[in-house]
């Protein structure tokens, strides 16, 4: 399949409707990167008014399983299950079916798993209602040197584009890419691919920006202006003195960018 299915695209675009502030809030995914269910639930309940979804990664899901997914259900938020599935096609297909049974909204697979794996995942996901698969292109912790060490030619942007082409051709509706690659991917693939961006770091007033272990980062406004649909924002909210205020500030920043982008498009 060369393009994002209309039903999936429309389903996601509709969810981003409403006021600009509502749209900005719905574009923000908060990762529940906590070691216990109790900590994750407490954080989710506090931050829920200012985000559109919760991301559940390997640590919490391995530790707590489907109970972690229930947190999002209880709060009425989208669930982003970030397992980065990468295995033989049949195994991944069964895992996708299991995730679909949990009623999660987004599920990640590794684009590097290849066409057969991606196609099988897409086939299984198409039989569920509401599940959107996202193919991880290049981890934000990697840089050009890492790709060279793996024997991958052409650099980060070229590789992210190849992985996006593979995902689209295999029927995967969206990809996860760093904010550095988003503008190029949006330009190459238009609006028919859902672009999800981690590595978001609001810039402090002195112009410096914390990167932690992520090497390719951007501010929320830069990512949105470049064409990102969803922003995965964890540490800038979680590690703030007042997480809810930090989340609200990011929502306002995204809303201003959306308004400016909309005005320029008229």
Backbone as a ProteinNet text record, in pm:
[ID]
protein_1_A
[PRIMARY]
XXXXXXXXXXXXXXXXXXXXXXXXXXXXXXXXXXXXXXXXXXXXXXXXXXXXXXXXXXXXXXXXXXXXXXXXXXXXXXXXXXXXXXXXXXXXXXXXXXXXXXXXXXXXXXXXXXXXXXXXXXXXXXXXXXXXXXXXXXXXXXXXXXXXXXXXXXXXXXXXXXXXXXXXXXXXXXXXXXXXXXXXXXXXXXXXXXXXXXXXXXXXXXXXXXXXXXXXXXXXXXXXXXXXXXXXXXXXXXXXXXXXXXXXXXXXXXXXXXXXXXXXXX
[TERTIARY]
84.7	0	88.4	71.6	163	126.5	0.3	-40.8	-119.7	-128.4	-206.1	-352.2	-420.4	-560.5	-642.7	-736.8	-816	-885.5	-939.7	-1012.1	-921.6	-798.4	-704.5	-663.2	-636.2	-593.9	-704.4	-827	-938.3	-967.8	-957.6	-983.8	-889.5	-762	-666.1	-687.5	-707.1	-723	-845.3	-953.6	-1073.3	-1044.6	-960.6	-930.7	-853.5	-798.4	-723.6	-806.7	-937.9	-1024.2	-1049.2	-1146.1	-1179.4	-1094.9	-1092.6	-1017.2	-868.2	-794.2	-649.8	-584.5	-629.8	-573.7	-604.3	-726.6	-762.1	-676.4	-657.7	-575.8	-432.3	-380.4	-243.7	-231.4	-327.8	-324.3	-326.6	-410.4	-424.2	-300.3	-216	-93.6	19.6	0.9	108.3	86.2	187.7	186.4	287.7	241.5	328.4	369.4	499.7	545.6	536.7	480.9	475.5	601.4	712.6	841.3	868.2	793.1	802.2	819.1	885.1	911.4	795	688.8	576.7	444.4	342.7	209	156.6	184.9	135.3	192.7	323.1	385.5	332.3	315.3	264.9	123.5	39.5	-99.1	-104.9	-26.1	-26.4	16.9	120.5	168.2	65.1	3.7	-95.4	-216.1	-261.9	-378.3	-348.5	-225.2	-186.6	-176.4	-123.2	-91.5	-204.7	-302.5	-407.4	-475.7	-504.9	-575.2	-497.9	-367.5	-286.2	-220.4	-263.4	-206.4	-317.4	-283.9	-382.1	-367.5	-251.2	-229.9	-116	-106.9	-2.4	76.5	208.1	293.2	340.2	319.1	364.4	478.6	594.9	713.4	746.9	866.3	906.2	910.3	968	984.4	850.9	757	629.2	547.6	551.8	469.9	524.7	657.4	716.1	685.2	686.4	663.7	515.8	428.6	287.6	191.1	233.6	147.3	23.9	-88	-209.9	-262.7	-223.8	-269.4	-222	-107.5	-58	-149.5	-202.4	-292.2	-419.8	-462.8	-586.4	-579.7	-460.5	-446.9	-504.4	-465.8	-515.9	-664.9	-712.7	-856.1	-934.4	-888.3	-958.9	-964.3	-864	-856.9	-911.8	-954.3	-1009	-905.4	-780.2	-672.3	-629.7	-577.6	-522.8	-403.5	-388.9	-275	-178.9	-54.4	54.1	142	130.7	207.9	338.1	446.3	574.9	662.6	635.9	710.8	815.1	810.4	908	926.9	818.8	821.2	915.8	998	1097.3	1128.4	1060.1	1075.1	1028.4	1016	966.9	821.2	773.5	640.4	527.3	524.4	412.5	411.3	528	535.8	487.9	531.3	487.7	337.8	287.7	144.6	63	107.1	34.8	44.2	159.1	174	83.8	70.5	-19.2	-163.2	-202.8	-338.1	-361.1	-260.6	-273	-285.8	-210.4	-219.4	-354.9	-404.9	-535.9	-644.4	-631.2	-728.9	-728	-617.4	-607.8	-667.2	-710.7	-772.4	-676.1	-549.4	-456	-475	-436.2	-453.8	-335.2	-214.2	-92.9	-3.8	64.2	158.1	278.7	399.2	519.5	578.8	630.1	707.9	836.1	940	1065	1059.9	1079.6	1083.2	1192.7	1299.8	1411	1373.1	1254.3	1208.4	1181.7	1170.7	1155.6	1012.6	999.6	869.4	772.7	819.5	729.4	673.8	759.1	713.4	615.5	649.6	563	428.3	430.9	306.2	216.7	276.7	198	137.9	215.8	164.2	48.4	63.7	-41.4	-167.3	-149.4	-264.2	-344.3	-275.6	-344.6	-410.7	-339.9	-395	-519.3	-524.1	-639	-767.4	-753.4	-870.5	-923.4	-854.4	-897.5	-958.3	-1026.9	-1089.4	-1009.3	-953.6	-889.4	-741.1	-677.9	-534.9	-454.9	-361.8	-272.6	-129.9	-65.4	73.2	168.5	278.4	382.5	515.2	584.1	713.6	825.7	910.6	1026.1	1131.8	1174.9	1271.9	1415	1460.4	1595.2	1582.7	1632.1	1623.3	1689.2	1628.4	1683.7	1815.3	1851.4	1979.7	2096.1	2066.5	2170.8	2212.3	2334.5	2382.2	2449.9	2508.3	2569.4	2677.1	2755.9	2862.9	2806.6	2694.7	2631.7	2586.4	2529.2	2485.4	2603.9	2711.2	2830.1	2883.4	2879.6	2927.6	2843	2715.9	2626.6	2629.7	2710.7	2719.9	2602.7	2534.2	2417.8	2463.4	2446.4	2497.8	2400.9	2454.2	2369.3	2333.2	2356.5	2325.2	2186	2160.3	2036.6	1911.6	1911.7	1790.8	1758.1	1859.7	1836	1782.7	1837.1	1791.3	1649.1	1618.5	1482.1	1383.1	1423.2	1335.6	1316.6	1424.6	1411.5	1317.6	1331.8	1247	1100.9	1079.5	942.9	881.8	959.4	911.3	872.4	955.3	927.7	800.4	785.4	666.6	540	543.4	427	390.7	491.6	467.5	412.2	437.6	391.9	257.6	200.7	69.5	69.7	184.3	192.9	156.7	60.3	11.9	100.5	191.4	271.7	410.7	497.2	633.7	673.1	772.5	835.9	972.2	996.3	1122.9	1163.7	1292.3	1338.9	1292.5	1286.2	1244	1337.1	1460.4	1555.9	1514.1	1450.3	1409.8	1267	1189	1046	1018.2	1084.8	1056.2	1080.9	1191	1220.4	1118.8	1074.8	975	840.7	802.9	676.4	682.3	795.8	809.4	805.4	864	870.2	739.3	667.5	550.1	417.8	421.2	297.4	220.1	87.9	3.2	-45	-2.1	-52	28.4	110.6	181.7	172.8	145.5	139.1	281.2	324.3	460.8	459.9	525.1	532.7	677.4	696.1	830.1	864.5	960.7	1017.8	1134.8	1214.3	1329.6	1290.9	1181	1134.7	1191.3	1260.3	1322	1297	1204.6	1183.4	1314.5	1340.8	1467.5	1464.2	1560.8	1567.4	1604.5	1588.5	1608.8	1752.4	1848.7	1988	2027.9	1928.8	1953.6	2007.1	2045.3	2095.1	1978.3	2002	1894.2	1950.2	1877.9	1921	1887	1982.6	1956.8	1951.1	2006.5	2010.7	2077.9	2013.5	2073.5	2018.2	1938.9	1884.9	1969.3	2017.2	2114.2	2051	1926.3	1861.1	1732	1735.7	1624.6	1578.7	1464.3	1407.3	1309.8	1270.8	1168.4	1030.1	926.5	790.6	748.5	774.3	730.6	804	933.2	1009.4	955.7	924.2	874.8	739.5	649.8	517.7	530.2	612.1	630.6	690.9	769.1	831.1	734.3	619	518.9	485.2	534.2	502.4	354.7	296.1	156.7	145.8	229.7	226.8	366	370.7	496.5	499.6	604.2	623.9	716.3	662.5	737.1	734.5	850.7	858.4	933.5	1066.4	1149.2	1122.4	1099.2	1072.4	947.8	854.5	735.7	760.5	805.2	821.1	920.7	1030.3	1136	1118.8	1011.2	986.8	943.9	969	926.4	774.7	705.2	559	522.6	507.4	482.7	359.7	251	130	151.2	217.4	246.7	339.1	435.6	525.6	448.8	356.5	275.8	188	129	43.7	123.8	245.4	329.9	360.3	383.8	410.1	285.1	169.3	43.5	26.5	52.1	38.6	137.5	259.7	360.1	316.1	265.7	218.9	99.1	7.2	-111.8	-73.6	22	66.6	126	202.3	263.2	157.5	59.5	-49.2	-125.7	-151.3	-223	-142	-12.4	73.4	82.7	95.6	103.5	-24.4	-138.3	-268.2	-283.7	-239.8	-251.2	-166.1	-45.9	42.8	-11.2	-93	-146.5	-266.7	-319.3	-440	-405.1
-118.6	0	123.8	212.2	324.3	444.8	456.9	574.3	533.3	626.9	603.7	586.9	481.2	461.9	582.2	621.7	740.5	730.9	613.6	599	625.3	574.2	596.3	742.1	801.6	940.9	1030.8	1011.1	1094.1	1073.4	949.6	918.4	996.7	1002.4	1075.8	1225.4	1275.6	1419.8	1469.5	1393.8	1434.3	1447.8	1359.3	1363.5	1488.5	1560.4	1681.4	1806.5	1790.2	1903.6	1986	2081.1	2162.4	2287.7	2354.9	2478.2	2452.4	2560.9	2546.3	2490.4	2533.7	2480.6	2332.5	2293	2150.9	2070.1	2124.5	2054.1	2040.7	2147.4	2143.5	2038.3	2034.1	1935.7	1794.3	1769.7	1635.2	1589.4	1681.9	1644.9	1601.9	1615.8	1586.2	1450.4	1365.6	1233	1232.9	1193.7	1192.6	1050.1	1021.1	885.3	854.3	740.2	694.2	612.8	681.7	615.5	610.4	524.9	509.8	362	331.8	191.8	117.5	188.6	119.9	172	88.4	126.3	243.4	244.5	349.4	485.3	489.7	614.7	660	565.9	598.7	653.8	591.6	637.8	777	800	930.5	1040.5	1012.9	1111.3	1134.9	1028.3	1040.1	1120.7	1096	1168.6	1317.4	1349.2	1489.2	1560.5	1492.1	1556.9	1544.7	1461	1429.5	1550.9	1658.8	1771.4	1840.1	1817.4	1890.8	1804.3	1680.2	1594.2	1516.6	1464.1	1388.4	1238.9	1193.8	1049.8	1016.4	888.7	837.7	730.4	740	639.1	539.8	413.4	306.3	234.1	239	179.5	44.7	-0.8	-136.5	-159.1	-65.8	-88.4	-111.5	-20	-31.4	-149.2	-173.4	-282.3	-418.4	-432.7	-560	-584.9	-478.7	-493.4	-514.5	-440.1	-437.8	-495.4	-508.3	-565.7	-481.6	-545.5	-473.3	-379.4	-399.1	-306.8	-164.5	-151.1	-18	49.7	-27.9	26.3	80.1	17.7	58.2	201	249	386.6	484.6	468.7	557.1	542.5	420.2	397.6	470.9	460.3	523.5	675.1	732.6	877.9	926.1	833.3	870.8	924.2	879.3	925.2	815.4	857.1	760.4	688.7	561.4	483.7	458.3	493.7	474	364.2	243.2	129.8	120.8	159.1	173.7	51.8	-56.7	-181	-203.8	-123.9	-134.2	-279.9	-342.6	-484.2	-509.4	-613.6	-645.4	-794.2	-874.5	-1019.7	-1077.6	-1208.6	-1268.8	-1228.7	-1225.9	-1173.3	-1234	-1366.1	-1428.2	-1390.6	-1383.8	-1344.9	-1201.7	-1112.5	-973.7	-962.7	-1038.7	-1036.6	-1075	-1177.3	-1218.9	-1113.1	-1047.9	-941.4	-822.6	-790.2	-682.1	-716.3	-840.1	-882.6	-870.4	-906.4	-895.7	-750.2	-662	-519.6	-462.7	-506.4	-460.4	-498.2	-615.4	-660	-571.2	-502.1	-410.1	-273.1	-254.6	-128.6	-10.3	-33.6	78.5	154.2	281.2	365.3	354.4	355.7	349.7	236.2	171.8	64.6	78.9	71	85.8	-48.1	-49	-160.7	-100.4	-181.3	-131.5	-145.2	-33.6	-39.1	-132.4	-145.8	-232.7	-379.9	-414	-552.3	-602.9	-511.7	-552.1	-554.3	-564.9	-554.6	-663.7	-787.3	-896.8	-877.3	-837.7	-814.8	-698.3	-588.1	-471	-500	-571.3	-604.4	-693.2	-789	-876	-796.4	-706.4	-622.1	-536.3	-477.1	-392.8	-473.1	-594.6	-680	-710	-744.3	-775.3	-650	-537.4	-413.3	-368.6	-396.3	-354.4	-425.5	-535.8	-611.3	-562	-465.1	-409.6	-271.9	-222.6	-91.2	10	108.5	218.5	206.6	93.5	77.9	134.4	222.5	278.3	234.8	174.7	131.9	245	251.7	350	276.7	300.9	236.8	328.6	276.7	352.7	354.2	473.6	486.4	474.4	574.9	574.9	625.6	551.5	593.9	730.3	814.5	948.2	945.8	831.7	820.1	794.9	773.6	743.9	869.1	869.1	976.5	916.8	1002.7	957.4	852	871.7	776.8	639	636.9	509	435.8	509.2	445.4	389.6	465.6	416.3	288.6	284.9	166	43.4	65.8	-43.7	-74.4	-0.2	-23.5	30.8	130.4	189.2	313.4	316.2	427.2	545.2	660.7	772.8	871.6	842.4	937.4	921.2	998.8	986	1017.8	1132	1172.8	1076.1	1032	937.1	804.9	760.4	633.1	646.1	758	779.4	780.4	839.3	841.4	700.7	622.6	484.9	404	419.6	345.7	389.9	519.1	568.7	514.9	512.6	455.4	309.6	234.9	94	78	160.5	152.1	183.4	288.6	326.2	216.1	163.5	59.1	-67.5	-84.9	-204.8	-185.1	-65.8	-40.7	17.7	64	124.9	273	322.7	459.3	570.8	542.2	649.5	603.2	700.7	669.1	753.8	703.7	779.3	823	953.6	1008	1125.1	1152.7	1265.5	1395.7	1504.1	1632.3	1683.8	1636.1	1679.1	1629.4	1512.7	1455.4	1490.4	1549.4	1566.7	1652.6	1766.3	1855.7	1786.4	1714.2	1642.9	1535.4	1464	1358.7	1418.7	1529.7	1593.6	1643.2	1699.4	1746.1	1633.2	1519.4	1406.5	1330.3	1318.8	1230.8	1303.8	1435.7	1510.5	1476.7	1492.8	1473.6	1330.3	1240.4	1103	1011.9	1069.8	989.3	1062.2	987.3	1041.8	1047.7	1166	1184.4	1207.4	1118.5	1124.6	1152.4	1249.3	1298.8	1295.8	1212.3	1223	1322	1325.8	1415.3	1561.2	1590.9	1728.5	1788.9	1899.9	1967.4	2117.8	2172.2	2317.5	2390.5	2495.2	2566.3	2668.4	2667.6	2768.8	2905	3006.9	3143.2	3172.1	3096.5	3123.1	3058.8	2993.9	2936	2795.6	2746.1	2609.8	2514.4	2388.3	2290.5	2158.3	2098.3	1968.3	1859.4	1769.3	1660.4	1524.8	1512	1383.7	1280.2	1162.1	1060	1064.3	1167	1181.7	1283.5	1243.8	1325.4	1417.6	1392.2	1473.2	1527.4	1653.9	1711.1	1842.3	1891.9	2016.2	2069	2194.8	2250.6	2209	2219.6	2186.7	2270	2400.2	2485.4	2451.8	2422.4	2385.1	2256	2159.4	2031.2	2045.9	2122.7	2144.2	2220.3	2324.5	2402.4	2318.2	2217.9	2129.9	2027	2008.9	1916.4	1798.9	1795.9	1684.3	1685.3	1566.6	1552.7	1534.3	1448.8	1419.4	1439.4	1494	1515.6	1428.6	1349.4	1269.2	1348.9	1393.7	1483.7	1427.2	1385.7	1323.8	1405.4	1403.3	1463.5	1611.6	1694.9	1836.4	1857.6	1763.7	1771.1	1698.1	1575.1	1489.9	1547.9	1606.5	1654.2	1799.5	1863.4	2002.9	2012.6	2126.9	2148.8	2139.2	2189.8	2181.7	2119.1	1986.3	1919.7	1970.5	1996.7	2041.4	2178.7	2268.6	2400.2	2388.6	2298.7	2277.5	2226.3	2133.5	2080.5	2189.1	2271.7	2379.9	2479.6	2508.4	2600.2	2543.2	2413.1	2349	2351	2325.5	2332.5	2471.5	2574.4	2711	2738.9	2688.6	2706.5	2639.1	2517.2	2444.3	2514.6	2563.4	2631.9	2757.4	2832.8	2953.1	2916.8	2809.4	2766.7	2719	2644.3	2598.9	2717	2818.4	2936.7	3010.5	3024.7	3093.9	3017	2885.1	2801.3	2809.3	2807.7	2816.8	2950.7	3058.1	3191.5	3204.6	3146.7	3154.1	3074.3	2972.6	2888	2946.9	3055.8	3115.8	3211.4
0	0	0	-96.1	-110.9	-26.3	15.4	91.4	213.5	307.1	427.2	392	437.1	406.7	449.8	366.1	395.1	529.3	562.5	688.4	807.5	804.1	913.9	921.1	804.3	802.2	855.7	807.1	851.1	998.4	1043.7	1183.1	1272.7	1234.9	1316.1	1302.5	1180.7	1163.1	1239.5	1239.2	1311.2	1459.4	1512.7	1655.6	1692.9	1594.5	1622.2	1597.2	1586	1561	1685.7	1679	1794.4	1798.7	1916.1	1931.4	1917.1	1896.8	1880.1	2005.4	2122.6	2246.9	2262	2227	2233.5	2136.9	2017.5	1918.6	1967.8	2026.7	2079.6	2188.9	2277.3	2386.1	2330.7	2232.9	2178	2101.9	2064.4	1992.3	2085.4	2214.6	2309.7	2375	2365.7	2427.2	2542.1	2660.6	2778.5	2811.9	2815.2	2845.4	2995.1	3026.1	3164.9	3194.9	3200	3224.7	3374.7	3440.3	3585.3	3618.7	3730.4	3764.2	3826.8	3866.3	3930.9	3878.5	3888.1	3844.2	3926	4054.1	4142.5	4102.6	4076.2	4033.9	3898.4	3808.1	3674.9	3682.4	3761.3	3773.4	3836.6	3940.1	4005.6	3908.8	3830.7	3733.6	3623.9	3576.1	3469.2	3514.8	3634.8	3686.2	3699.4	3736.4	3753.3	3619.1	3518.8	3392	3289.1	3314.6	3216.4	3153.8	3228.4	3165.5	3053.8	3045.4	2948.2	2841.9	2828.2	2724.1	2653.7	2536.2	2460.2	2470.5	2518.4	2526.9	2620.3	2653.7	2741.5	2667.8	2675.4	2612.3	2717.3	2688.1	2776.7	2707.3	2770.9	2711.6	2770.3	2738.7	2775.5	2926	3000.4	3144.2	3213.6	3194.1	3264.3	3213.2	3080.9	3027.3	3067.7	3068.1	3111.4	3258.7	3337	3480.5	3514.9	3447.4	3488.1	3385.3	3260.5	3158.6	3130.2	3095.2	3058.1	3165.4	3289.5	3394.1	3366.2	3301.1	3266.4	3164.6	3071	2969.3	3032.7	3139.3	3205.3	3257.8	3288.7	3337.1	3235.3	3110.4	3006.4	2984.9	2989.2	2972.9	3081.1	3203.9	3315.5	3301.2	3235	3219.7	3086.1	3000.9	2871.1	2773.9	2786.9	2699.9	2603.2	2487.4	2392.6	2454.7	2420.6	2468	2352.3	2373.4	2277.8	2336.9	2282.9	2333.5	2253.9	2318.6	2249.7	2276.3	2203.2	2221.3	2112.5	2006.6	1897	1853.7	1814.4	1778.5	1661.4	1674.9	1571.6	1583.1	1501.5	1508.5	1375.6	1367.9	1244.4	1224.3	1098.7	1069.6	1152.1	1167.4	1237.3	1385	1445.5	1586.3	1605.7	1518.8	1527.9	1501.6	1405.9	1379	1500.8	1571.2	1692	1801.9	1811.3	1910.7	1878	1749.9	1708.9	1745.2	1721.5	1757.1	1907.3	1986.3	2131.7	2174.5	2111	2143.2	2102.8	1988	1943.1	2042.8	2102.9	2202.5	2326.3	2349.7	2463.6	2432.2	2307	2263.5	2272.5	2240.4	2237.2	2106	2106.3	1988.1	1892.1	1948.8	1867.8	1916.8	1823.2	1855.1	1763.7	1821.8	1740.1	1698.7	1576.9	1523.5	1466	1452	1393.2	1241.7	1171.1	1024.7	975.7	1053.8	1014.7	1012.8	1061.6	1057.8	917.4	821.1	681.8	631.7	499.5	434.4	478	489	526	666.6	759	895.6	902.4	835.4	837.2	772	661.1	591.6	676.9	745	832.6	947.7	1004.8	1112.6	1063.2	945.3	889.3	859.4	808.6	778.5	904.5	1011.7	1137.4	1194.2	1191.1	1245.7	1170.5	1040.8	960.5	1000.9	1072.2	1116.5	1250.6	1309.6	1437.6	1415.2	1514.8	1504.3	1585.4	1515.6	1586.3	1610.5	1580.5	1604.8	1487.4	1517	1415.8	1446.3	1347.8	1364.1	1326.6	1400.4	1374.5	1359.5	1250.4	1228	1275.5	1361.4	1409.3	1299.2	1259.8	1151	1203.1	1276.4	1335.4	1478.4	1574.5	1714.2	1733.6	1818.8	1840.4	1917.3	1971.8	2042.4	1947.2	1818.9	1720	1643.8	1596	1509.6	1386.4	1303.5	1178.2	1203.4	1306.6	1337.6	1371.5	1443.6	1477.1	1350.9	1256.1	1131.3	1053.5	1048.4	977.7	1042.7	1176	1247	1214.7	1178.6	1142.9	993.3	919.4	775.8	697.2	752.8	685.5	609.8	477.8	396.9	391	354	315.7	423.1	548	653.9	711.2	817	893.8	812.7	745.2	673.5	561	489.5	380.4	434.4	546.4	603.2	657.1	723	772	655.8	544.8	427.5	370.9	362.8	313.2	402.8	533.3	626.5	615.5	590.4	573.4	445	337.9	211.5	230.1	302.1	327.5	409.7	512.3	597.1	518	440.3	359.1	260.4	192.7	93.8	157.5	286	357.3	425.6	414.3	472	611.3	658.6	791	779.2	855.9	836.3	888.6	981.7	1038.1	1074.4	1102.8	1142.9	1262.8	1334.6	1442.3	1391.5	1395.2	1346	1433.3	1437.3	1517.1	1452.9	1531.5	1474.3	1365.8	1365	1262.7	1125	1119.9	991.1	949.2	1039.1	1013.3	890.3	878.8	766.3	632.6	622.4	498.8	468.1	571.3	550.6	511.2	574.6	537.7	394.6	355.8	218.8	118	153.6	60.5	50.9	162.8	166.7	185.2	200.8	212.8	338.8	330.7	448.3	463.6	377.9	382.5	473.5	558.9	657.9	791.9	895.9	1031	1087.4	1128.9	1178.8	1329.3	1400.4	1546.1	1584.9	1673.3	1701.4	1849.7	1888.9	2023.4	2020.2	2126	2126.4	2133.9	2204.4	2217.4	2345.5	2331.1	2444.5	2434.1	2514.7	2512.2	2538	2460.5	2473.8	2585.4	2676.7	2781.3	2724.4	2804.4	2755.4	2715.7	2770.5	2734.6	2602.9	2538.1	2406.6	2409.5	2528.5	2538.7	2558	2525.6	2532	2582	2676.5	2727.9	2627.2	2601.4	2508	2576.1	2697.5	2767	2675.8	2660.2	2574.5	2432.5	2402.5	2268.2	2192.5	2075.5	2003.4	1899.8	1862.5	1760	1818.8	1862.2	1937.4	1875.2	1925.7	1876.1	1980.4	1966.7	2054.7	2004.2	2089	2042.9	1922.1	1926.6	1815.9	1686.4	1695.6	1576	1515.1	1600.3	1550	1481.6	1543.4	1483.8	1352.3	1350.8	1228.2	1116.6	1153.2	1053.4	997.9	1064.8	1013.3	1101.3	1225.6	1315.3	1351.9	1360.3	1403.3	1554.2	1608.9	1752	1810.4	1931.8	2002	2126.6	2139.8	2261	2352.3	2465	2553.6	2694.6	2742.4	2874	2975.9	2967.7	3072.1	3096.9	2994.8	3022.4	3109	3105.3	3190.7	3321.9	3312.2	3430.9	3530.6	3481.1	3569.4	3611.9	3567.5	3604.7	3751.1	3811.2	3949.3	3960.5	3858.3	3852.1	3717	3710.6	3582.1	3507.7	3579.2	3510.9	3447.7	3518.5	3461.6	3340.8	3349.6	3235.9	3114.8	3138.2	3028.2	2967.6	3052.3	3002.5	2919.8	2962.3	2885.9	2747.6	2740.4	2611.7	2524.4	2583.5	2508.7	2448.1	2526.8	2476.4	2363.7	2377.4	2272	2142.4	2154.5	2036.4	1974.2	2057.7	2006.7	1928.8	1980.7	1908.9	1773	1769.9	1643.5	1545.4	1594.5	1507.9	1449.7	1532.5	1485	1379.3	1405	1309.1	1177.9	1188.5	1068.7	988.3	1059.4	993	922.9	988	929.2	803.7	807.6	691.6	574	606.5	500.5	431.3	487.3	428.8	316.1
[MASK]
++++++++++++++++++++++++++++++++++++++++++++++++++++++++++++++++++++++++++++++++++++++++++++++++++++++++++++++++++++++++++++++++++++++++++++++++++++++++++++++++++++++++++++++++++++++++++++++++++++++++++++++++++++++++++++++++++++++++++++++++++++++++++++++++++++++++++

